[in-house]
Amino acid sequence: MELKRVVVTGMGALTPIGNSLNEYWEALLNGKSGAAPIQQFDASLFKTQFACEVKNFNAEDFIDRKEARKLDQFSQYALVSASEAMADSAIMESNPNVDRIGVIWGSGIGGLKTFQDEAQNFFEGDGTPRFNPFFIPKMIADIAAGHISIKYGLRGPNYVTVSACASSTNAIIDAFNLIRLGKADAIVTGGSEAAVNQMGMGGFNALKALSTRNESPETASRPFDVDRDGFVLGEGGGALILEEYEHAIKRGAKIYAEVIGGGMSGDAYHMTAPHPEGLGAKNTMIAALEDAGINPSEIDYVNVHGTSTPLGDVAEVKAIQQVFGEHAYNLNISSTKSMTGHLLGAAGAIEAIACIMAVKHDIVPPTINHFTDDPELDNRLNFTFNKAQKRTVNVALSNTFGFGGHNTSVIVKKFNG
């Protein structure tokens, strides 16, 4: 069976550093940090009092007020980013067969704020079980894909992938596979997350996963720096329209890039820590390269998972060196989480978008907040520290890894017709 080609025809982004695709991309190139003291609740008693929040966002600017109240923030972020991507692609203007357009979304947690609020209301009450009738539909992670499909009448494959921080890359890979197998003409994919709340911050603080650099939030996410002390929690959403090549060409679609491969693996090692030698990360990158049918030497840029944790950054660099060998020194490597923070289940979506834009514009966004080299890392590697770098980017690879040992990599290439 001949596999079909898959291209990207639309994108949307709602992030801590920009509320649209273009705002997000410009902020990445300018090395803008999205970290600041938390505004959504009083975090003064928390070990970490800052995060990368979405800014200047009012759901009612995009969604009817009555409908917005039925949605957890993560679903609001999903609808808004998907709306931008759908408009960008103009796919609905071609009167498509909606039975062959699907929605495959990713979210690691889903409606955490909804769960928190309903539990708090119950336990602070008199014990009478009074719950919002939308409690369950607002909370469940799969509802985001449902809302997107309902808005546009899309009746193709429809579900949400849940694999912690790898969730939206899993969604992109599933969408890619279904289209190239001929199961759909196009799929709205990506991910969203909204965990900047008391339960989210408290839970990750209890794990000692977050930076506690409260005196300098904007420099707290510092991947590959010797003084990194944990990740910065982020929120938002990112959406991509993946489309079968011939379908896109027939309707005269704008094409950003081509998706050519995806890889997945499991660490089978630890609940939250990466394999110390990067075994799972190595395996997923190799699987993605094999799926794409390319050699490691053809990759120009790796957008790393790069969360700014002491263990994770070292393990991923070891994996890259094992996979790429001497070619590792020809790569540009960067962690855009240094600017956006870690969007958990939405991380893969916005980082795939960063790769696609790098491929389209031949410029690599930086890893900001580098101050001191880490002697545990090979600092001959080009981590694209502090400033964006122009170079030809024909092929880019994006890594995302999640608690539970879930590893994913997706590869995109410059579209040449």
HELIX and SHEET records of a PDB file:
HELIX    1   1 LEU A   21  LEU A   29  1                                   9    
HELIX    2   2 ALA A   59  ASP A   61  5                                   3    
HELIX    3   3 ARG A   65  ALA A   68  1                                   4    
HELIX    4   4 GLN A   73  SER A   89  1                                  17    
HELIX    5   5 ILE A   91  SER A   94  5                                   4    
HELIX    6   6 VAL A   98  ARG A  100  5                                   3    
HELIX    7   7 LEU A  112  PHE A  123  1                                  12    
HELIX    8   8 PHE A  135  MET A  139  1                                   5    
HELIX    9   9 ILE A  143  TYR A  152  1                                  10    
HELIX   10  10 ALA A  164  ALA A  166  5                                   3    
HELIX   11  11 SER A  167  ARG A  180  1                                  14    
HELIX   12  12 GLN A  198  ALA A  206  1                                   9    
HELIX   13  13 PRO A  217  THR A  219  5                                   3    
HELIX   14  14 TYR A  245  LYS A  250  1                                   6    
HELIX   15  15 LEU A  279  ALA A  292  1                                  14    
HELIX   16  16 PRO A  296  GLU A  298  5                                   3    
HELIX   17  17 PRO A  310  PHE A  324  1                                  15    
HELIX   18  18 GLY A  325  ASN A  330  5                                   6    
HELIX   19  19 LYS A  337  THR A  340  1                                   4    
HELIX   20  20 LEU A  344  ALA A  346  5                                   3    
HELIX   21  21 ALA A  347  HIS A  361  1                                  15    
SHEET    1   A10 ASN A 158  THR A 161  0                                        
SHEET    2   A10 ILE A 101  GLY A 106  1                                        
SHEET    3   A10 ALA A 186  GLU A 193  1                                        
SHEET    4   A10 GLY A 236  GLU A 244 -1                                        
SHEET    5   A10 VAL A   6  LEU A  14 -1                                        
SHEET    6   A10 ALA A 257  GLY A 266 -1                                        
SHEET    7   A10 HIS A 406  LYS A 414 -1                                        
SHEET    8   A10 VAL A 395  GLY A 402 -1                                        
SHEET    9   A10 TYR A 301  ASN A 303  1                                        
SHEET   10   A10 ASN A 332  SER A 334  1                                        
SHEET    1   B 2 ALA A  36  PRO A  37  0                                        
SHEET    2   B 2 PHE A  50  ALA A  51 -1                                        
SHEET    1   C 2 ILE A 363  VAL A 364  0                                        
SHEET    2   C 2 GLN A 389  LYS A 390 -1                                        
END                                                                             
